[in-house]
Amino acid sequence: MKCMIPLALTVVLLAGCEPGTTAIPGPVPPGVIIEIYAVAAVEGLGTKAAVDPTTKATINLVGPPVVQTSDIATVAKSMIEIETVGGVEPAESVPALEIVLNPAGTKKMLAATTSPNSSTLAVLVDGQVVSVPQIFSPINGSFRVTGDHRDPSFLNAISAVTGQP
């Protein structure tokens, strides 16, 4: 019995420190709008200009959105571990927005990310671009959105969407 207590404590401590931990998922709060757009390389018919929050470059959102709030089943704040280039500095844990799509959203996102023409998406929260990720493989059902973890706008967007600080 004495042996079981330290073992149980070790399991609890390791589970709490595990990279990639996720808070309890929940629905998008009422009044919060999430939209995910394909990004075009050049301005054209059906596009609208926006600003990439990281590079400050103008991007061209292709309307209508690929996925919107009604296509999202749950959201949660997650912490993921980012490795540094060359391993010079220790890895750091950064916040991300974990999104799980409903069946309709899954179908739309898979169609949008399977095409070679949609290699970049823009994630908007309440009309503000919070992340412009490059897409390297089809997205099927769930994904994590990262951004500049030092940018208060990105951190505030995660809190607004999840209700989690």
C-alpha positions as CSV (number, residue, x, y, z in Angstrom):
1,M,0.0,0.0,0.0
2,K,2.9,2.4,0.8
3,C,4.3,1.8,-2.6
4,M,1.0,2.7,-4.3
5,I,0.8,6.3,-3.0
6,P,4.1,7.5,-4.5
7,L,3.2,5.8,-7.8
8,A,-0.2,7.5,-7.9
9,L,1.4,10.9,-7.2
10,T,3.9,10.4,-10.0
11,V,1.1,9.6,-12.5
12,V,-0.8,12.7,-11.5
13,L,2.2,15.0,-11.6
14,L,3.3,13.6,-15.0
15,A,-0.2,14.0,-16.5
16,G,-0.3,17.6,-15.4
17,C,3.0,18.5,-17.0
18,E,2.6,16.6,-20.2
19,P,3.2,18.7,-23.4
20,G,0.1,19.1,-25.5
21,T,-2.3,19.3,-22.6
22,T,-5.8,20.5,-23.4
23,A,-8.5,22.1,-21.2
24,I,-12.0,20.7,-21.2
25,P,-13.6,21.4,-24.6
26,G,-16.8,23.3,-24.9
27,P,-19.0,25.0,-27.4
28,V,-18.1,28.4,-28.9
29,P,-19.6,31.0,-26.5
30,P,-22.7,32.9,-27.7
31,G,-21.9,36.0,-29.6
32,V,-18.3,34.9,-30.5
33,I,-17.8,34.5,-34.3
34,I,-15.1,32.3,-35.7
35,E,-14.4,32.2,-39.4
36,I,-11.8,30.4,-41.4
37,Y,-11.0,31.7,-44.9
38,A,-8.8,30.4,-47.7
39,V,-6.1,33.0,-48.6
40,A,-5.4,33.9,-52.2
41,A,-2.0,34.9,-53.4
42,V,-3.4,37.9,-55.3
43,E,-6.4,40.2,-54.9
44,G,-9.3,39.2,-57.1
45,L,-13.1,38.9,-57.5
46,G,-14.6,37.7,-54.2
47,T,-11.5,38.6,-52.1
48,K,-11.2,41.1,-49.3
49,A,-8.0,42.5,-47.8
50,A,-6.9,41.8,-44.3
51,V,-3.7,42.0,-42.3
52,D,-1.6,39.1,-41.2
53,P,-1.0,39.7,-37.4
54,T,2.5,38.3,-37.5
55,T,4.0,39.7,-40.6
56,K,1.8,42.8,-40.9
57,A,1.5,42.0,-44.7
58,T,-1.8,42.4,-46.6
59,I,-3.5,39.0,-47.3
60,N,-6.5,38.3,-49.5
61,L,-9.4,36.4,-47.9
62,V,-11.4,34.4,-50.3
63,G,-15.1,34.6,-49.5
64,P,-17.3,33.1,-48.3
65,P,-15.5,31.5,-45.3
66,V,-14.6,27.8,-45.6
67,V,-15.8,27.2,-42.0
68,Q,-17.7,29.4,-39.5
69,T,-19.0,29.2,-36.0
70,S,-21.9,26.9,-36.9
71,D,-19.4,24.3,-38.3
72,I,-17.6,24.0,-35.0
73,A,-18.5,21.4,-32.4
74,T,-16.1,22.4,-29.6
75,V,-13.1,24.6,-28.8
76,A,-10.5,24.5,-26.0
77,K,-7.3,26.1,-25.1
78,S,-4.4,23.7,-25.4
79,M,-0.7,24.0,-24.6
80,I,1.8,22.6,-27.1
81,E,5.5,22.3,-26.9
82,I,7.5,24.2,-29.6
83,E,11.0,22.9,-30.3
84,T,13.6,25.5,-31.1
85,V,15.7,25.4,-34.3
86,G,18.8,23.3,-33.7
87,G,17.8,22.6,-30.1
88,V,19.9,25.6,-29.0
89,E,17.3,26.8,-26.5
90,P,15.0,24.6,-24.5
91,A,11.5,23.9,-25.9
92,E,8.7,26.2,-24.7
93,S,5.1,25.5,-24.0
94,V,2.8,27.9,-25.9
95,P,-1.0,28.3,-26.1
96,A,-3.1,27.2,-29.0
97,L,-6.7,27.0,-29.9
98,E,-8.0,23.5,-30.4
99,I,-11.0,23.3,-32.7
100,V,-13.1,20.2,-33.3
101,L,-15.5,20.5,-36.3
102,N,-19.0,19.0,-36.6
103,P,-19.6,16.6,-39.6
104,A,-20.6,19.5,-41.9
105,G,-17.5,21.5,-40.9
106,T,-15.3,18.5,-41.3
107,K,-16.5,17.9,-44.9
108,K,-16.0,21.6,-45.8
109,M,-12.5,21.8,-44.2
110,L,-11.4,18.6,-45.8
111,A,-12.5,19.8,-49.2
112,A,-10.7,23.2,-48.7
113,T,-7.4,21.7,-47.5
114,T,-7.2,18.8,-50.0
115,S,-6.9,21.2,-52.9
116,P,-3.4,22.4,-53.7
117,N,-4.8,26.0,-54.3
118,S,-5.6,26.4,-50.6
119,S,-2.2,26.1,-48.9
120,T,-2.9,29.1,-46.6
121,L,-5.8,29.8,-44.3
122,A,-6.7,32.7,-42.1
123,V,-8.4,32.3,-38.8
124,L,-10.6,35.2,-37.7
125,V,-12.2,35.7,-34.3
126,D,-14.9,38.4,-34.1
127,G,-13.6,39.8,-37.5
128,Q,-10.0,40.0,-36.5
129,V,-7.3,37.9,-38.1
130,V,-5.5,36.0,-35.3
131,S,-3.5,33.4,-37.3
132,V,-2.5,32.7,-40.9
133,P,-1.3,29.1,-40.9
134,Q,0.3,27.3,-43.8
135,I,-1.5,24.0,-44.5
136,F,0.7,21.0,-45.5
137,S,-1.9,18.2,-45.4
138,P,-5.7,17.8,-45.4
139,I,-7.5,18.7,-42.2
140,N,-10.0,16.1,-41.2
141,G,-12.2,17.0,-38.1
142,S,-9.9,18.7,-35.6
143,F,-6.8,20.9,-35.6
144,R,-4.9,23.3,-33.4
145,V,-4.4,27.0,-34.3
146,T,-1.2,28.6,-33.2
147,G,-0.2,32.3,-33.4
148,D,2.2,34.7,-31.9
149,H,2.0,33.7,-28.2
150,R,3.5,37.1,-27.2
151,D,0.8,39.0,-29.0
152,P,-2.0,40.0,-26.5
153,S,-4.5,40.0,-29.4
154,F,-3.9,36.3,-30.0
155,L,-4.1,35.5,-26.3
156,N,-7.2,37.5,-25.9
157,A,-8.8,35.7,-28.9
158,I,-8.2,32.3,-27.3
159,S,-9.7,33.5,-24.0
160,A,-12.8,35.0,-25.8
161,V,-13.4,31.8,-27.7
162,T,-12.8,29.3,-24.9
163,G,-13.6,31.3,-21.8
164,Q,-10.3,30.0,-20.5
165,P,-7.5,32.5,-19.4
